Amino acid sequence: MYVRRDENGAIIKISNIQDGECLESVDNGDKALGEFLAGLGRQEEMTRSDLDFVRVLEDVIHLLMDKGVIRFTDLPDAARDKLIARQSLRSRINDVGLMGEEGDVI
């Protein structure tokens, strides 16, 4: 494995091959490499959590609108555009049967 380090010596990029940026060879058991890879796993976990949370927020917004607490027009233009885009995407996905009963991708 080849790595690139920042000015503090922390690994910031890895590659299976030596390239113009990743010049230093490290063993697979290298502690800094292990820490870097563990950090990537945490980033992936956070991304999955963010995606789940987006769905929660979308549901809360729709609930508030259904209850009359807020109106669609109360939302900023950018938020309205994003909600419309997500509804359109969800509708297209559902139309071709790619979503399960509760919105889970099959």
C-alpha positions as CSV (number, residue, x, y, z in Angstrom):
1,M,0.0,0.0,0.0
2,Y,1.3,3.5,-0.8
3,V,0.3,6.6,1.1
4,R,0.4,10.4,1.0
5,R,0.8,12.2,4.3
6,D,0.0,15.8,5.4
7,E,2.5,18.2,7.0
8,N,1.8,16.6,10.4
9,G,2.6,13.1,9.1
10,A,-1.1,11.9,9.1
11,I,-2.1,9.7,6.1
12,I,-4.5,11.7,3.8
13,K,-4.6,9.4,0.8
14,I,-3.9,5.8,0.0
15,S,-3.3,3.8,-3.2
16,N,-2.6,0.3,-4.3
17,I,0.0,1.5,-6.7
18,Q,2.7,4.1,-6.4
19,D,1.7,7.2,-8.2
20,G,2.6,10.9,-8.3
21,E,1.0,11.6,-4.9
22,C,1.3,8.3,-3.0
23,L,5.0,7.6,-2.9
24,E,5.6,6.1,0.5
25,S,5.1,2.3,0.9
26,V,3.6,1.1,4.2
27,D,2.8,-2.4,5.5
28,N,-0.8,-3.4,5.8
29,G,-0.3,-3.6,9.6
30,D,0.8,0.0,9.8
31,K,-0.9,1.7,12.7
32,A,-1.5,5.0,10.9
33,L,-2.9,3.1,7.9
34,G,-5.3,1.3,10.2
35,E,-6.4,4.6,11.7
36,F,-7.0,6.1,8.3
37,L,-9.1,3.1,7.2
38,A,-11.1,3.2,10.4
39,G,-11.8,6.8,9.7
40,L,-13.2,5.9,6.3
41,G,-15.5,3.4,7.9
42,R,-16.8,6.1,10.3
43,Q,-17.4,8.5,7.3
44,E,-19.4,5.8,5.5
45,E,-21.4,5.2,8.7
46,M,-22.1,8.9,9.0
47,T,-23.2,9.2,5.4
48,R,-25.6,6.3,5.8
49,S,-27.0,8.0,9.0
50,D,-27.3,11.3,7.1
51,L,-29.3,9.7,4.3
52,D,-31.6,8.0,6.9
53,F,-32.0,11.4,8.7
54,V,-32.9,13.1,5.4
55,R,-35.9,10.8,5.1
56,V,-36.9,11.6,8.7
57,L,-36.8,15.3,8.0
58,E,-38.8,14.8,4.8
59,D,-41.5,12.9,6.8
60,V,-41.6,15.6,9.5
61,I,-42.0,18.4,6.9
62,H,-44.9,16.5,5.3
63,L,-46.5,15.8,8.7
64,L,-46.3,19.5,9.7
65,M,-47.9,20.5,6.3
66,D,-50.6,17.8,6.7
67,K,-51.4,19.2,10.2
68,G,-51.5,22.8,8.9
69,V,-48.6,23.9,11.1
70,I,-46.7,25.1,8.1
71,R,-47.6,25.6,4.4
72,F,-45.5,24.5,1.5
73,T,-45.2,28.1,0.5
74,D,-43.7,29.0,3.9
75,L,-40.6,27.0,2.9
76,P,-37.7,28.7,1.2
77,D,-37.5,28.3,-2.6
78,A,-34.5,26.0,-2.4
79,A,-36.3,23.7,0.2
80,R,-39.4,23.6,-2.0
81,D,-37.4,22.7,-5.1
82,K,-35.6,19.9,-3.2
83,L,-38.9,18.5,-1.8
84,I,-40.4,18.5,-5.3
85,A,-37.4,16.8,-6.8
86,R,-37.4,14.1,-4.1
87,Q,-41.2,13.5,-4.5
88,S,-40.7,13.2,-8.3
89,L,-37.8,10.8,-7.9
90,R,-39.7,8.7,-5.3
91,S,-42.7,8.6,-7.6
92,R,-40.6,7.4,-10.6
93,I,-38.9,4.7,-8.4
94,N,-42.2,3.5,-7.1
95,D,-43.7,3.4,-10.6
96,V,-41.1,0.9,-11.7
97,G,-41.4,-1.2,-8.5
98,L,-38.0,-0.5,-7.1
99,M,-39.2,0.5,-3.7
100,G,-40.6,-1.8,-1.0
101,E,-43.7,-1.2,1.0
102,E,-42.0,1.2,3.5
103,G,-39.8,3.0,1.0
104,D,-36.8,0.6,1.4
105,V,-34.9,-0.1,-1.8
106,I,-35.3,-3.8,-2.8
